[in-house]
Amino acid sequence: MNAGGGLLGPTVALGGRIAGVWQRRIAGKAVAVEVRLFAPPGRGERDALEAAAAEYGRFLGLPAELTVAGD
């Protein structure tokens, strides 16, 4: 059962393909964003993840701390 009620959890798309899943946790005065990719990030993909996490943090009005599992 998915606690969110849907079939898919929050997904990561890189280069037009589903590349992994992510979750967030509000931790004090920051948002922790954890990404679990299906394969190691390719050239430029880590930068794209950093930019997306920073943008999400700006949306929430909090600094974002990105963790990529397996990095």
CORCORQUI-V601974 format. One record per helix or strand. SS is the DSSP state (hx for helix, st for strand). FROM is the first residue (numbers start at 0). LEN is the number of residues. Records with the same first field share a line. If there is no record, write none. Layout:
SS=FROM-LEN + FROM-LEN
//
This chain:
st=10-4 + 16-11 + 29-8 + 62-6
hx=44-16
//
